[in-house]
């Protein structure tokens, strides 16, 4: 599976990049039909402490899955987004198992 990480207004550390790849790789165990993961990291220019945004799109045949989360750290935003996507993947698998 291809993992594309973009960060237009910040440079992610190697530790953060490895963290993201590990989180996404764990989701492969739930659904091997995921063809690619597109991750976008942004720092929004607000005065709020929760200005780190992570958007993740899973490219899946049929409908893509998408999650966008905001937090005070990229790690927390990535964790929240992957947890949301894990729930969506589980929901889709449940629907197909009952057909």
Backbone bond lengths (Angstrom), bond angles and torsions (degrees), N, CA, C in turn:
res aa  C-N    CA-C-N  psi(-1)  N-CA   C-N-CA  omega(-1)  CA-C   N-CA-C  phi
1 X - - - 1.453 - - 1.517 108.59 -
2 X 1.293 114.72 140.59 1.454 121.57 179.67 1.526 109.61 -89.46
3 X 1.337 116.36 132.36 1.456 121.48 175.49 1.524 107.45 -117.92
4 X 1.326 116.13 116.47 1.459 122.40 -179.99 1.522 107.99 -108.72
5 X 1.326 116.37 120.68 1.468 120.96 -179.88 1.522 107.84 -115.53
6 X 1.326 114.96 122.57 1.463 121.09 178.22 1.523 108.86 -118.90
7 X 1.316 114.53 142.96 1.453 120.56 179.03 1.526 107.89 -148.41
8 X 1.335 116.17 85.41 1.467 119.39 -170.86 1.526 116.06 -66.60
9 X 1.332 119.12 -29.78 1.466 118.82 -175.24 1.520 113.66 -120.49
10 X 1.323 116.73 18.74 1.455 121.44 175.69 1.520 108.85 -156.72
11 X 1.311 116.71 158.63 1.453 121.08 177.91 1.522 108.58 -110.42
12 X 1.338 117.09 110.94 1.465 119.39 -179.30 1.528 111.54 -70.44
13 X 1.318 116.15 146.13 1.456 121.14 178.08 1.524 109.57 -74.25
14 X 1.313 116.00 163.88 1.464 120.54 176.24 1.519 110.75 -62.58
15 X 1.323 116.67 -35.67 1.462 121.27 179.01 1.527 109.87 -63.66
16 X 1.325 117.19 -43.40 1.468 121.33 178.59 1.526 110.54 -65.28
17 X 1.308 117.70 -42.36 1.468 121.18 179.00 1.531 110.62 -60.85
18 X 1.328 117.18 -44.04 1.461 121.34 178.75 1.530 110.49 -65.08
19 X 1.331 117.12 -40.12 1.463 122.87 178.17 1.528 110.11 -58.83
20 X 1.324 116.59 -47.38 1.468 121.91 -179.39 1.533 110.19 -62.49
21 X 1.315 116.83 -47.43 1.469 120.68 -178.76 1.528 111.43 -62.00
22 X 1.329 117.27 -38.98 1.464 120.56 178.52 1.526 111.32 -66.32
23 X 1.328 117.58 -43.18 1.470 121.65 179.53 1.527 110.73 -61.16
24 X 1.320 116.15 -43.98 1.464 120.15 -178.00 1.527 110.74 -71.72
25 X 1.323 117.32 -38.29 1.464 120.74 179.53 1.527 111.03 -61.30
26 X 1.325 117.54 -35.17 1.463 121.09 178.56 1.529 111.27 -62.17
27 X 1.329 116.83 -32.62 1.460 120.14 -179.59 1.524 112.52 -72.17
28 X 1.316 117.13 -19.11 1.460 120.31 176.44 1.522 111.34 -62.73
29 X 1.313 116.60 -28.13 1.467 120.28 179.30 1.530 110.96 -66.22
30 X 1.328 116.49 -23.81 1.458 120.46 -178.29 1.520 112.36 -86.22
31 X 1.336 117.35 -31.68 1.463 120.32 -177.34 1.525 109.41 -154.73
32 X 1.307 116.26 111.12 1.458 119.78 -179.56 1.522 113.29 -87.25
33 X 1.341 117.64 7.83 1.463 119.69 174.99 1.533 111.50 -86.94
34 X 1.319 117.33 -3.33 1.469 121.01 177.31 1.523 107.47 -69.45
35 X 1.321 115.69 120.10 1.463 120.18 -176.50 1.522 112.52 -90.51
36 X 1.333 117.07 -32.85 1.459 120.41 -178.43 1.519 109.31 -158.05
37 X 1.308 114.52 157.51 1.459 121.28 174.04 1.527 107.94 -126.12
38 X 1.319 115.41 128.51 1.454 121.26 178.38 1.518 107.68 -113.48
39 X 1.322 116.24 120.20 1.462 121.96 -176.44 1.525 108.48 -115.62
40 X 1.321 115.92 131.99 1.453 121.80 176.59 1.525 108.35 -122.44
41 X 1.328 116.48 123.24 1.458 122.20 177.21 1.524 108.61 -110.80
42 X 1.321 115.88 129.04 1.465 119.94 -179.71 1.512 110.19 -138.25
43 X 1.320 114.62 150.53 1.456 120.90 168.77 1.514 105.32 -109.49
44 X 1.332 115.32 114.87 1.458 119.63 180.00 1.519 108.76 -83.16
45 X 1.296 115.74 144.64 1.453 122.11 -173.72 1.513 115.39 -79.75
46 X 1.302 116.84 37.13 1.464 118.83 179.13 1.523 109.76 -92.46
47 X 1.323 115.53 164.35 1.453 121.02 178.20 1.526 111.67 -81.59
48 X 1.314 116.48 -5.85 1.460 121.90 -179.06 1.526 110.64 -70.77
49 X 1.318 115.73 149.39 1.461 120.28 176.05 1.526 110.86 -69.94
50 X 1.331 116.92 -26.84 1.465 121.94 178.45 1.527 110.34 -86.76
51 X 1.330 116.01 64.23 1.461 119.31 -176.33 1.527 113.23 -107.66
52 X 1.334 118.25 5.63 1.471 121.53 177.01 1.527 108.17 -93.08
53 X 1.327 116.48 125.21 1.461 121.96 -175.74 1.526 109.18 -120.34
54 X 1.324 114.72 135.43 1.462 121.71 175.00 1.520 107.98 -123.94
55 X 1.321 116.04 125.44 1.461 122.22 173.80 1.527 107.03 -116.18
56 X 1.327 116.38 131.23 1.466 120.55 177.57 1.522 108.41 -128.03
57 X 1.313 115.97 131.35 1.464 122.76 175.65 1.524 107.63 -121.17
58 X 1.327 115.60 124.92 1.457 120.93 173.36 1.517 107.71 -97.09
59 X 1.313 116.34 124.10 1.452 121.88 177.47 1.531 106.93 -87.43
60 X 1.331 114.55 114.19 1.460 122.65 -177.20 1.522 107.18 -131.91
61 X 1.331 118.32 139.18 1.464 119.04 175.94 1.531 110.60 -55.08
62 X 1.307 115.48 132.34 1.466 120.01 -176.73 1.511 109.61 101.94
63 X 1.319 116.47 -96.21 1.467 121.21 -179.89 1.512 110.51 -120.68
64 X 1.331 116.07 132.67 1.452 120.32 174.26 1.525 109.26 -74.82
65 X 1.328 115.65 155.25 1.461 121.12 174.88 1.516 108.07 -108.34
66 X 1.339 116.12 144.30 1.460 120.94 -174.98 1.517 110.21 -140.46
67 X 1.331 115.40 140.03 1.463 120.81 173.92 1.521 108.48 -141.88
68 X 1.323 114.98 141.46 1.459 121.69 177.44 1.517 107.30 -133.14
69 X 1.335 115.52 124.47 1.463 120.53 -179.06 1.520 109.76 -133.16
70 X 1.324 114.42 150.81 1.463 122.71 -178.92 1.526 108.17 -124.80
71 X 1.341 115.96 138.87 1.459 120.34 179.50 1.525 109.45 -157.11
72 X 1.324 114.86 -177.59 1.465 119.63 179.16 1.528 111.55 -83.39
73 X 1.347 117.44 -17.60 1.469 121.42 176.20 1.521 109.26 -131.90
74 X 1.320 115.45 153.14 1.464 119.28 176.92 1.524 110.70 -65.62
75 X 1.322 117.14 -37.70 1.459 120.04 -179.23 1.522 111.33 -59.35
76 X 1.318 116.42 -44.17 1.463 120.33 179.66 1.532 111.01 -67.21
77 X 1.319 117.22 -40.47 1.465 120.90 178.71 1.529 110.58 -64.67
78 X 1.327 117.49 -40.53 1.464 121.71 178.02 1.526 109.80 -64.64
79 X 1.324 116.77 -44.37 1.463 120.93 179.50 1.521 111.04 -60.25
80 X 1.319 117.25 -46.11 1.467 121.19 179.66 1.526 110.92 -62.77
81 X 1.328 117.20 -42.60 1.467 120.82 -178.85 1.526 111.11 -66.48
82 X 1.330 117.75 -41.82 1.462 119.40 179.95 1.527 111.11 -69.00
83 X 1.333 117.72 -34.40 1.468 120.20 176.30 1.527 110.84 -64.73
84 X 1.325 116.84 -40.32 1.462 120.81 176.86 1.520 110.54 -62.89
85 X 1.325 116.68 -44.83 1.466 120.35 179.86 1.519 111.82 -66.96
86 X 1.322 117.43 -34.13 1.461 119.89 176.86 1.521 109.91 -62.40
87 X 1.323 117.30 -40.87 1.458 120.61 176.64 1.512 111.88 -62.84
88 X 1.316 117.28 -40.45 1.465 121.38 178.75 1.525 111.24 -66.23
89 X 1.321 116.58 -42.21 1.465 120.66 178.17 1.524 109.86 -62.23
90 X 1.332 116.74 -44.05 1.471 120.54 178.96 1.523 111.23 -62.37
91 X 1.326 116.42 -39.38 1.463 121.00 179.47 1.529 110.51 -63.13
92 X 1.318 116.99 -44.12 1.467 121.44 179.98 1.524 110.64 -65.28
93 X 1.334 116.97 -43.37 1.464 120.39 178.88 1.531 110.42 -62.19
94 X 1.327 116.90 -38.14 1.467 121.25 179.47 1.527 110.61 -64.23
95 X 1.306 117.29 -41.28 1.456 121.70 179.34 1.527 110.38 -62.82
96 X 1.347 116.83 -44.83 1.461 119.79 -179.06 1.517 112.55 -69.84
97 X 1.325 118.38 -29.45 1.458 120.91 178.94 1.517 111.54 -71.72
98 X 1.325 117.81 -25.82 1.459 121.42 -178.11 1.532 112.88 -91.36
99 X 1.328 116.60 3.68 1.464 119.70 179.46 1.504 110.60 -94.48
